[in-house]
Amino acid sequence: MTTRLADIAAQAGVSEATVSRVLNGKPGVAATTRQSVLAALDVLGYERPVRLRQRSEGLVGLITPELENPIFPALAQVIGQALTRQGYTPVLATQTPGGSTEDELTEMLVDRGVAGIIFVSGLHADTSADMQRYEQLRGQGVPFVLVDGFSPKVQAPFISPDDRAAMTLAVTHLASLGHTRIGLALGPKRFVPVQRKIEGFVRAMQDQLGLSAEAVESELVQHSLYTLEGGQAAANALIGRGCTAVVCASDMMALGAIRAARQLGLEVPRDVSVVGFDDSPLIAFTDPPLTTVRKPVPAMGQAAVRTLLEEIGGTPAPHSEFVFMPELVVRGSTASAPVSSRTERARS
């Protein structure tokens, strides 16, 4: 017991006497100190005494796409931690190919009496989807918040990154390095974030390089899948059209673009520059470290929880879109435009 107290005290940065007071439920300990001791218990893998276990205020559902893209687990972690701090228990429901649909997961969560639901990159982002499903959910009295996507047909709070600004950041960076043939690799056009990225990309290419919207959309935008293989296929097409830089709509696609360049005998960033989007965990440690546009995941996740809890508490935020500014993170996958004809040789 003495060893355990010493471990917990060291982890929490307090005295063993303070740890003892917290574990025994004694008064005279500041709330922040008490929380530090409980966090130390959790980190060290000790079970909390029954009297110190937090009673859940209720369950909150979190519906995400597949977790293969590391940005989704990162966002889920932020949301889960924020909910737990407020006394709620997060219930993660993940869509998988051939598995449960968003509607089935929603029904399951509602049947379990969740206090609310947070949807991440769901059908609300798909312009071809029927938005009536969300109005039906509202009619059942279930509060919800929608992350990454927008529809004027749905009366709810939306949390989004500024996709247009993200493209401006990427294009401005590449243009400053001397690139004039910049391609954009992204997902299917029916998704709202895709449409917004195209709008931002086209406007930035007009402002920075004086290109027409028609030329940009017809020659420099390539739709594919939000996967490594999708990025590889899109980059192959764009490099084949003379692009010396490729902006990708996800970090996973960017890794595929780097693979495509290498298979063509090109080096990144000497011959082709690549920019990702998200700044997913571990992406700084790729070869080369990826230049990317960082999605403000902590701010977005915390805002989603705060907004949902206001809905649950009966003091809802305005049913509008809260937009968060991304940030360019320059690493090792972008460089000055190539002067030699190496890219020309690879395309021939």
N, C-alpha and C positions, 0 to 999 in steps of 0.2 A: 504493500500500500504506500509506504514511504517513497519507494522508487517511482511509483506511478505519479504521486503528487509532485515529485521533483521534475519529472518529464513534462507534466502539464504546465507547471509553473514556468519552466524554461521556455516552452513553446508560446505561452501567453504573455511572457515578459512581466510576470507578477510574482509575489511571494507565495510560498507553500501555504502560509496561513490564509491568504486571500483565496486560494484554490479551495481550501478546506471549508471556508465560509460559504462559497458558492455551492459546492457539492452538498452541503448540509442545509441549504436554504436559509442561511442566516442573513439578517439585515446588515446594513452598513457597507454595502458594496455598490459602487456606481454602476449604472446600467451598462455603460460601454465596457467597463472592466468585466462585468458578469458575462457579456456577450463574447469577449475575448477568450474567457476561460471555456465557454461552451464550444466556441470555434476550435480551440486547441484540442478539446475532447474528440471532436469530429475528425480533425486532421490526423490525430494519432490513432484513430480507430477504436477508441474506447466508447462503450455504450453509455448514453446519458442516463442518469438515475431517473426513475419513473416520474418523480415529482418535478423534474426539470424539462421533461419533454413538452415541446410546444403543441398546444391543441390546435388542430387545423381549423381555419375559418371556413374551409370548404375546398372542393376540388375545382381546378381551372384547367380546361382542355387546351392543348397546344397541338395543332395539326400542321405538319410540315410535309414537304415532298421527300423523296428518298434522301438518305443521309450520306450518300457517297460523295456529294459535293461538300467539302469541309466547312463551307460558310453556314450551312444549315445547323449542324451540331453546335457551332459557335454561337449562333443566334439563340438556339434552344437553351444553351447553358446560361446566357445572360438573362433570358426571360425566366427560366426556372429559378435562378438565384434571387431575382427580384421578387418573384411571387413568394418564395419561401421566407424572405425577410419580412414580408407583410402578413405572414401567418397562413398562406394558402399552400395547398399541395398541388404541384403541377402534374398533369397526366399527359405524357407525350404519346401522340398517335401519328404514326408515320405511314405515308402512302408508299407502296412498292409496286413495281410493274407486275400485273397479274394478281395483286393483292386487293385489299380493301380500298374502295373509292372514297373521295372526300365526303360524299353524302352518307355513305355507310359509317364512316368514322364519326361524323357529326351526330348521327342517330344514336350510336353507341354511347357517346359522351352525354347526350341529353338524357338518355335512359338511366344513366348513372347519377343524374342530378347535379351536374357541374354548375358552378356559380356563373361561369362565363367561358367563352372560347376565343382563342387567338388563332387566326388563320395566317400562315406564312406562305406566300407565293402560291396561293390557291386558285380556284376557278374564277375568283374576282379579278384576276389578272388576264384572263382569257376573254377577248372580245367576242368570241363565238359561243361562249357559255351562256346559259339561261340564268340571269341574276335573280329570278323569282325565288330561288332556293334560300337566299338570304332574307328576303322579306318574310318568308314562311317561318324562318328561325326567329325573326324579331316578333312575329305574331305569337310564338310560343313563350315569349317573355324571357328569352335567353340573351343576355348582353354579349356583344362580340366586337372585336377589333380586327381590321384587315391590314396585313403588312405586305409591302411590295406588290403594288398593283392598285388600280383605281377604276371605279365605274360610277358615272353620275347617276346610274339607275338604283344605286344602293345607298340607303340612308344609314351611314355608319361612320365612325372615325377611321381614317386611313393613315398609315405610317409608311412613308416612302423615302428613298434616297433621291437626290436630284440627278436623274439619269442624263438629262440634257447638259447640265453643268459638268458631269463626269466626262462626257465626250469633248467638251470644250477644253478641259484640263489636259486630256490626252493629246488632242490634235495640236494644241498650242505648244506643248512640250516637244512633239516630234517635228513640227514646222520650225521651231527654234534651232533644231539640230540639222536643218537643211533638207529634210524629207519633203518631197513634193508629190510622191505617189504613195498615199497612205490608205490602207484598206481597213474595212471594218468587218469582223467575223462575229456573228451573233445568231440567236435562236430564231424560231418561227415567227413570222411577222404578226400573227394574230395576238401576241402578248403585248400588253400595254408598256412594260419596261423596254421591250424591243423597239416599239414604235417611237418612244421618247428618245431612246439612244440614237436612232436614225435621224430624228429631227435635229438633235444637238450636233451630231456628226456633220450633217449636211450644212448646217448654219456655220459651224466652225471652219469647214473646208472652204466655204464661200468667203468668210471673213479673213482667214489666214492666207489662202492661196488663190482666191478669185475664181474658183471653179463654179460651174453652173450646177444647180440642183440635179438636173437631168443626168449630167455626166457622172456625178458622184453616185447617184442611186443605181445607175445602170452598169457602171464599171467597177465601183470601189466598195460596194456592199454585198456581202455574201452570207446568205442564211444557211444554217446547219443545225446541229443538235448541241445542247449544252453539255458536251462531254469532251474528253480528251480526243477521242476519235473524230468528233464533230469539228473541233478546232483544227485538227490536222487536215481534214478534207477542205475546210474553208480556206485555210492558209495556202494550201497547194494551189487552189484556184486563183487566189489573190496574187501570190508571187508570180504565177504564170501570166498575170496581166500586167506585170511590171512594178508591183508594189515593193518598196524597200522597207516598209514598216507596216505592221499589222496591229490594230487595236482589237482586243477580244472582249466579249461581254461577260466572261468569267475567267478566273484564274485557271480552271481546268482546261478551258479552250485554249488559253495561252500556252499551257504546257504542250498541248497538241500542235500548236503553231511552231513552237521551238523544234519539236520532233520533225515536222514537215520540212523545215528549213534544213535541218541536218541531213535528212534523207536525200535532199537535193544537192548535197555537197556544199551547203552554205553555213557560215558561222554566225551565231547570234552573240553579240550585236554587231560584229564587224560588217557583215553583209546585209543582214535583215534585223531590224529592231522590232521588239514585241512588247506590247503593254497589255496587262491583264485588268481585271475588275473584281473587286471584293477585298483583296488583301487577306486571303484565307490563312488560318494557322499553318505554320511551317513553310509558307511560300517564300519567305525571305531566305530560306536555306536551299533553294533549288540551284541548279547549275545551268546558266548563271542565275544569281538572285534576281527575282522577277520585279521589274518596274510595274507598278499597278496603281489603280485608283481605289483607294480604301473606302469601302462602304462603312458608314458610321454605325457599326453594329451595336456597341454599348449604348449609345444615345437612343437608337431606334428601339432596342429591346426594352430599355427602361421606360421609354415613352409609351410603348404598347401596353406595358403592365399598368403604368399610372393611369392611362386613359381608360383601360378596362375596369380598374377598380373604381374610378369615378362613375362609370356606367353602372356597376354593381351597387354602388352606394347611393344611387338615385340623383347624383349631381353630374349628369353627363357633359362631356366636353362637346364643343360644336361638331356636328356631323359633317366634317370637311377633311381635307387632306393636310397632314403635317409633314412638311418636306425637310429633309436633313441634308446638309451640304457634305459632299464627299471630299477627299483630299488626295492629291497626287503624291505617291511615294516613289521616288526615283532610286533605282538600284542598278543592277548590272546588265539588264537585257535591252537597254536602249543606248545608242551612240550616234555620232554624226553619220549622215547619209553617205553611203559608199561612193567613192570617186571612180573606182575601177569598174570593169565590166563583168565582174564575177557573177553578179546576179543575171546578167544577160546570157552568159554562157550556160548557167544552170537551166535557164528557160528554153534554150535552143536545143 
